[in-house]
């Protein structure tokens, strides 16, 4: 049986490597090869295979053929990744934009980074498009993640902006060695240890990977295996088991990143803001360095953005393409499109399926169970089109909001700024002024104002109304009165807490009272008149 099997294997056609497949498919007359090979197997026009010997000057000749435009495709390996340039050089005949495919990245990210640098250099007609290539083996993301981390580090070190090094080709979830991945790995280990990952029992996981999660006392280890060791051990598993564990790990990673973004603490480096118009409304110096004279300023910037709202026909096409459902809220009459999205895990390790609910100006991920028990229901095309069009026609073409930035010299006052979120924005105002500064979130504005000793009123009545209704912002007003959002019969209201002693004066400027649970409470109407009423209230309170 053994001899028969050997004979059968010997009769099989050899499996060509990636290099041979590319040379055979496009033809060696169209492909320049810059590698360390001295011999290679090629195909002639009739399909016959033959051996081609390459001399010591082959790589130089092949590079010249590509840069002169005689050959349109270039393949190079590590041997051809040093000391040569393949970019769209302005001095070369071939100035076409390069599409750089990264195939078989290998274990060493520094070699891959060096190879990517061959096609992206100075004096080029256009920047290349980087395209990392992987198979459907999820473990191969291990290679890409290392390269992503190195690219991000390179960008942060060379230009002070993380997106620069990665050139936009990687998403946050592609970096499997980030802090979010560390938290996701801890949650994965916890689920395996507690038996909440039913497909991978604890004993089986420890036996397959050689990673021990159990301490000598029988509990979960405090010093758990590091992330890199986990990823390396995962590559030794069978493909189906690799995919099972990686899918759970990636889902937990997406959950960590989504939670950080929702909380406003996700670190994205320097973000460039774009809008129809930026206008500086106020600027106040809050600190001057005693030696250099450098100044720290607090800026309030008005941002005007165009609302990019899709029509009903565009949403119908979108729903067809993404297998979406057309929905209408029976209570509000608003329309939405529901499409599948990634799931999350509950506290017991169970999968919670979710959908993405797309509204004209908002997107929300909702558990399927919550959606089914809500007032949203599936409707016909005609009903959806009518409801969506009605809502879209009532929306303004532009929206205005406000940004609060601390600019200038920041290190001397860094400790008194909020530590939870350190997002940095770059923008250009309508009059050409370029601004780079750290953003102050709505919930921190009052604290920052007190810490920096700002004299001006930072928030306008219009801002306060939007922040209270949309971001659950609370504001302490003079006289011990608190401005906050409250819900009455599931409807949001603007409430003035501890203001009953001024009820008559507040009623005179447009407020109203209501007795709830035998207690009289004062509210500002939620309408277009709310900012004007709030301004009058602030004037009364002094």
C-alpha positions in Angstrom: 0.0 0.0 0.0 2.8 2.4 0.8 4.6 1.8 -2.5 1.3 2.3 -4.4 0.7 5.6 -2.6 4.2 6.8 -3.4 3.7 5.9 -7.0 0.3 7.8 -7.1 1.9 10.9 -5.5 4.8 10.8 -8.0 2.3 10.9 -10.8 0.6 14.0 -9.6 1.4 17.3 -11.2 3.7 19.5 -9.1 1.9 22.4 -7.3 3.4 25.6 -8.6 4.4 28.3 -6.1 3.0 31.8 -6.3 6.0 33.1 -8.3 5.6 30.4 -10.9 1.8 31.0 -11.2 2.3 34.7 -11.8 5.1 34.1 -14.4 3.1 31.4 -16.2 -0.2 33.4 -16.2 1.2 36.8 -17.4 4.2 35.4 -19.3 7.8 36.0 -18.5 8.0 38.6 -21.3 5.6 40.8 -19.3 7.0 40.1 -15.8 10.2 41.4 -14.3 11.6 39.1 -11.6 14.1 40.5 -9.1 14.9 37.6 -6.7 17.9 35.5 -5.7 17.1 32.6 -8.0 19.7 31.5 -10.5 17.3 29.1 -12.3 13.6 29.1 -12.9 10.9 27.0 -14.7 9.1 28.9 -17.4 6.4 28.2 -20.0 6.7 28.9 -23.7 3.9 30.0 -26.0 2.9 26.3 -26.6 2.7 25.6 -22.9 5.9 23.5 -22.7 8.0 23.9 -19.6 11.6 24.7 -19.8 14.4 25.7 -17.4 15.8 29.2 -17.7 19.2 30.2 -16.2 19.6 33.6 -14.8 23.0 35.4 -14.8 24.5 37.6 -12.1 23.2 40.8 -13.9 19.6 39.5 -14.3 18.2 41.6 -11.5 19.7 44.8 -12.8 18.4 44.2 -16.3 14.9 43.2 -15.0 14.7 46.4 -12.8 15.7 48.5 -15.8 13.1 46.8 -18.0 10.3 47.7 -15.5 11.4 51.3 -14.9 11.6 51.9 -18.6 8.1 50.5 -19.2 9.2 47.4 -21.2 7.6 45.2 -18.6 4.5 46.2 -16.8 4.7 43.8 -13.8 7.5 43.5 -11.2 8.0 40.7 -8.7 10.7 41.1 -6.1 11.6 39.1 -3.0 13.7 39.9 0.1 16.7 39.6 -2.1 15.4 42.4 -4.3 13.9 44.5 -1.5 17.1 46.3 -0.6 19.1 48.9 -2.4 16.6 49.3 -5.3 13.7 51.7 -6.0 10.6 50.7 -7.9 8.5 53.9 -7.3 6.9 56.0 -10.0 10.0 58.1 -10.3 9.6 61.4 -12.2 12.9 60.7 -14.0 11.8 57.3 -15.2 9.8 56.4 -18.3 7.3 54.2 -16.3 5.5 56.7 -14.1 2.3 54.7 -13.8 0.8 54.5 -10.3 2.1 51.4 -8.5 -0.3 48.8 -7.1 1.9 47.1 -4.5 0.6 43.6 -3.5 2.2 42.2 -0.3 2.1 38.4 -0.8 3.5 35.9 1.8 4.6 38.6 4.2 6.6 36.1 6.3 7.5 36.3 10.0 9.6 39.5 9.9 7.7 42.7 9.8 10.8 44.8 9.3 11.6 43.0 6.0 8.0 43.6 4.8 8.2 47.3 5.8 11.4 47.6 3.9 9.8 46.0 0.8 6.9 48.4 1.0 9.3 51.3 1.0 10.7 50.3 -2.3 7.6 51.6 -4.2 7.0 54.6 -2.0 9.8 57.2 -2.1 10.5 60.8 -2.8 10.4 62.4 -6.2 7.5 60.2 -7.3 4.6 61.0 -9.7 2.0 59.4 -7.4 1.9 57.4 -4.2 1.4 53.6 -4.5 -1.6 51.6 -3.4 -0.7 49.0 -0.9 -2.7 45.8 -1.0 -1.8 43.0 1.6 -3.0 39.6 0.4 -4.1 36.8 2.7 -5.9 33.5 2.2 -9.0 32.4 4.1 -6.9 31.0 6.9 -7.7 33.5 9.7 -4.3 32.8 11.4 -2.6 34.5 8.5 -3.8 37.8 10.0 -1.0 37.2 12.6 1.5 38.3 9.9 -0.5 41.3 8.8 -1.0 42.4 12.4 2.7 42.6 13.0 3.2 44.7 9.9 0.3 46.9 10.9 1.8 47.6 14.2 5.2 48.4 12.7 3.6 50.7 10.1 1.6 52.5 12.8 4.8 52.9 14.9 6.7 54.2 11.9 4.0 56.8 11.1 3.8 58.0 14.7 7.6 58.3 15.0 8.3 60.0 11.6 5.4 62.4 11.2 3.6 62.4 14.5 0.4 60.9 13.0 -0.4 57.2 13.3 -2.4 57.0 10.1 0.6 58.1 8.0 2.7 54.9 8.4 -0.2 52.6 7.7 -1.3 54.7 4.8 -4.9 53.9 5.5 -4.6 50.2 4.5 -5.2 48.8 8.0 -8.2 49.1 10.3 -8.0 49.1 14.1 -9.2 45.5 14.3 -6.3 44.4 11.9 -3.8 45.2 14.6 -3.9 42.1 16.8 -1.2 43.4 19.1 -2.9 46.5 20.4 -4.1 47.3 24.0 -7.7 46.5 22.8 -6.4 43.1 21.7 -4.9 42.5 25.1 -8.3 43.1 26.8 -10.0 40.9 24.2 -7.5 38.1 24.9 -8.1 38.4 28.6 -11.9 38.1 28.0 -11.3 35.1 25.7 -9.2 33.3 28.4 -11.9 34.1 31.0 -14.6 32.6 28.8 -12.5 29.4 28.1 -11.7 29.0 31.8 -15.3 29.5 33.0 -16.6 27.1 30.3 -18.5 29.8 28.4 -16.7 29.0 25.1 -18.5 25.7 24.5 -16.7 24.8 21.3 -13.3 24.9 23.1 -13.3 23.4 26.6 -10.5 24.4 29.0 -8.7 21.0 29.0 -8.8 20.7 25.2 -7.5 24.3 24.8 -4.6 23.7 27.2 -3.7 20.4 25.5 -3.8 21.8 21.9 -1.9 25.0 22.6 0.3 24.1 25.5 -0.9 27.3 27.2 -1.8 26.9 30.9 -4.7 29.0 32.2 -5.1 27.2 35.6 -3.0 28.1 38.6 -1.6 25.6 41.1 -4.4 26.5 43.5 -7.0 25.6 40.9 -8.1 29.1 40.0 -7.4 31.2 36.9 -3.8 32.3 36.6 -3.0 36.0 37.2 0.1 35.8 34.9 -1.7 34.6 31.8 0.1 33.8 28.5 1.1 36.9 26.5 -0.6 37.9 23.3 2.2 37.0 20.9 2.6 33.6 22.4 -1.1 32.9 22.0 -1.1 34.0 18.4 2.0 31.9 17.6 0.5 28.8 19.3 -2.7 29.3 17.4 -0.9 28.8 14.1 0.0 25.2 15.0 -3.7 24.2 15.3 -5.9 22.6 12.7 -7.4 25.2 10.3 -11.0 24.6 11.5 -9.9 25.1 15.1 -7.8 28.2 14.2 -10.9 29.7 12.6 -13.2 28.9 15.5 -10.9 30.5 18.1 -9.9 33.4 15.9 -13.5 34.3 15.1 -14.3 34.5 18.8 -11.2 36.5 19.5 -11.9 39.0 16.6 -15.5 39.4 17.7 -14.3 40.3 21.2 -11.7 42.7 19.8 -14.4 44.4 17.7 -16.6 44.6 20.8 -13.7 46.3 22.7 -13.1 48.9 19.9 -16.8 49.6 19.5 -17.1 50.2 23.2 -14.1 52.6 23.2 -15.5 54.5 20.3 -18.9 54.8 21.9 -17.3 56.1 25.1 -15.3 58.7 23.1 -12.0 57.3 24.4 -10.7 55.5 21.3 -7.3 56.8 20.4 -7.0 57.6 16.7 -4.0 59.9 16.6 -4.3 63.3 14.9 -7.7 63.5 13.2 -8.3 65.9 10.4 -11.8 67.5 10.5 -13.6 68.6 7.3 -16.8 70.6 7.1 -18.4 73.3 5.0 -17.2 76.0 7.3 -15.3 76.4 10.5 -15.5 79.7 12.4 -13.7 80.7 15.6 -16.3 82.3 17.9 -14.0 83.1 20.8 -10.4 82.8 21.9 -9.0 83.3 25.3 -5.4 83.0 26.5 -5.2 80.7 29.6 -1.5 80.2 30.1 1.8 81.9 29.1 5.1 80.2 29.5 7.3 82.3 31.7 10.5 81.6 29.7 9.5 81.2 26.1 6.4 83.4 26.1 4.5 80.7 24.3 0.7 80.9 24.9 -2.0 78.3 25.4 -5.4 79.4 24.0 -8.9 78.1 24.6 -10.9 78.2 21.4 -14.6 77.8 20.7 -15.2 76.9 17.0 -18.5 76.7 15.2 -18.7 73.9 12.7 -21.2 73.9 9.9 -21.7 70.6 8.1 -23.7 69.6 5.1 -26.2 66.8 5.8 -25.5 63.9 3.4 -29.0 62.4 3.4 -29.9 59.5 1.1 -33.1 59.5 -0.8 -35.7 56.8 -0.5 -34.7 55.2 -3.9 -31.0 55.1 -2.7 -32.1 53.4 0.6 -34.2 50.8 -1.4 -31.1 49.9 -3.5 -29.0 49.8 -0.3 -31.5 47.5 1.4 -31.5 45.2 -1.6 -27.7 45.0 -1.8 -27.2 44.3 1.9 -30.3 42.1 2.5 -31.9 44.8 4.6 -35.5 45.1 5.9 -37.6 48.2 5.5 -38.9 49.3 8.9 -41.3 52.0 10.4 -41.7 52.9 14.0 -45.4 52.7 14.7 -45.1 55.3 17.5 -43.1 58.0 15.8 -43.8 57.2 12.2 -40.0 57.3 11.4 -38.5 55.0 8.8 -35.3 53.0 8.9 -33.4 50.2 7.2 -32.3 47.2 9.2 -29.3 45.2 8.0 -27.3 42.4 9.7 -24.2 43.4 11.6 -21.6 41.6 13.9 -22.8 40.0 17.1 -21.5 40.5 20.6 -21.2 38.2 23.6 -23.2 38.5 26.8 -21.9 38.0 30.4 -22.5 34.2 30.0 -20.6 33.9 26.8 -23.7 33.5 24.7 -24.0 35.1 21.2 -26.2 38.2 21.0 -27.2 38.7 17.4 -27.6 42.3 16.4 -28.8 44.5 13.4 -27.7 47.9 12.3 -30.6 50.3 12.2 -29.9 53.0 9.7 -31.9 56.3 10.0 -31.5 59.5 7.8 -29.0 61.0 10.2 -28.1 58.2 12.6 -27.0 54.6 12.8 -27.6 52.4 15.8 -26.7 48.7 16.6 -29.6 47.0 18.3 -29.9 43.4 19.6 -32.4 41.5 17.4 -34.5 40.6 20.5 -34.8 44.3 21.5 -35.8 45.2 17.9 -38.5 42.5 17.8 -40.0 43.7 21.1 -39.9 47.4 20.1 -42.3 49.5 18.1 -40.3 49.0 14.9 -42.0 46.8 12.3 -41.4 45.6 8.8 -43.5 47.4 6.1 -44.0 47.5 2.4 -41.9 49.5 -0.1 -44.6 52.1 -0.6 -45.1 52.7 3.1 -41.3 53.0 3.7 -40.8 55.4 0.7 -43.5 57.7 1.9 -42.3 57.8 5.5 -38.6 58.2 4.6 -39.3 60.9 2.1 -41.5 62.8 4.5 -38.8 62.8 7.2 -36.0 63.6 4.8 -37.9 66.6 3.4 -38.2 68.1 6.9 -34.5 67.8 7.7 -32.2 70.9 7.3 -29.5 70.9 4.6 -26.9 72.0 7.2 -26.3 71.3 10.8 -24.2 73.4 13.2 -22.4 72.3 16.3 -19.4 73.5 18.4 -15.9 72.3 19.2 -13.9 73.4 22.2 -10.2 73.2 21.7 -7.1 73.9 23.8 -4.3 74.9 21.4 -0.7 76.2 21.6 1.7 75.0 24.3 0.0 72.1 26.1 2.6 70.2 28.1 2.7 72.6 31.1 -1.0 72.3 31.6 -1.5 68.8 30.4 -2.1 67.4 33.9 -5.1 69.7 34.5 -6.8 68.7 31.3 -9.1 65.6 31.3 -7.0 62.5 31.3 -9.6 60.0 29.9 -9.7 61.4 26.4 -6.8 63.1 24.6 -8.0 63.3 21.1 -6.2 65.8 18.9 -7.9 67.5 15.9 -6.5 69.4 13.0 -8.8 71.8 11.0 -8.7 74.9 8.8 -11.1 77.8 9.3 -12.9 79.6 6.6 -10.4 82.5 6.7 -7.5 80.1 6.2 -6.3 79.8 9.8 -4.9 76.3 10.6 -5.6 75.0 14.1 -4.2 72.0 15.9 -5.5 71.3 19.4 -6.8 69.0 21.9 -10.6 68.6 22.1 -12.5 69.1 25.3 -15.6 66.9 25.6 -18.9 68.3 26.6 -18.9 66.6 30.0 -15.5 68.1 30.8 -16.2 71.7 29.7 -17.3 72.9 33.1 -14.4 71.3 34.9 -11.8 72.7 32.4 -13.3 76.1 32.7 -12.8 76.1 36.5 -9.3 74.6 36.2 -8.1 77.1 33.7 -9.9 80.1 35.3 -11.8 81.1 32.1 -13.8 84.3 32.4 -16.0 83.9 29.3 -19.2 81.9 29.2 -18.2 78.9 27.2 -21.5 77.4 26.3 -24.3 79.3 24.5 -28.0 78.5 25.2 -28.1 76.7 21.8 -25.2 74.5 22.8 -26.6 73.7 26.2 -30.0 72.6 24.7 -28.3 70.2 22.2 -25.8 68.8 24.8 -28.5 68.2 27.4 -30.9 66.5 25.0 -28.3 64.6 22.9 -25.4 63.8 25.3 -27.0 63.7 28.7 -25.0 66.8 29.7 -25.8 68.4 33.1 -25.0 72.1 33.9 -24.9 73.7 37.3 -26.6 77.1 37.1 -26.4 79.9 39.7 -28.6 79.5 42.8 -27.9 75.8 43.1 -30.2 74.9 40.1 -29.2 72.0 37.8 -30.1 71.8 34.1 -30.4 68.2 33.0 -32.3 65.8 30.8 -35.2 63.8 32.3 -37.6 61.3 30.8 -41.3 61.6 31.4 -43.5 59.0 29.8 -40.4 57.9 27.7 -40.2 61.5 26.3 -37.0 63.5 26.8 -37.4 66.8 28.7 -35.2 69.7 29.8 -35.6 70.0 33.6 -34.6 72.7 36.0 -33.9 70.9 39.2 -34.3 72.7 42.6 -36.0 75.7 40.9 -39.5 75.5 42.4 -38.9 78.7 44.4 -38.6 80.6 41.2 -41.5 78.9 39.4 -43.6 82.1 38.9 -40.7 84.0 37.3 -39.7 81.0 35.2 -43.3 80.5 34.0 -43.4 84.1 32.8 -40.5 83.5 30.4 -41.9 80.3 28.9 -41.2 77.4 31.3 -44.0 75.1 32.5 -44.6 73.0 35.6 -46.0 69.5 36.0 -46.8 67.5 39.1 -45.2 64.1 39.0 -45.5 61.7 41.9 -47.0 64.5 44.1 -44.0 66.7 43.4 -44.1 69.9 41.2 -41.2 70.0 38.7 -40.1 72.8 36.3 -39.3 72.1 32.6 -38.2 74.0 29.5 -40.3 73.1 26.4 -38.4 70.9 23.9 -39.0 73.1 20.8 -37.3 75.7 18.7 -37.9 78.2 21.4 -35.9 76.3 24.0 -32.6 78.2 23.5 -34.4 81.6 23.9 -36.2 80.4 27.0 -33.0 79.1 28.5 -31.3 82.4 27.8 -34.0 84.2 29.7 -33.7 81.7 32.6 -30.0 82.3 32.8 -30.6 86.0 32.9 -33.1 85.6 35.8 -30.6 83.5 37.7 -27.9 86.1 37.2 
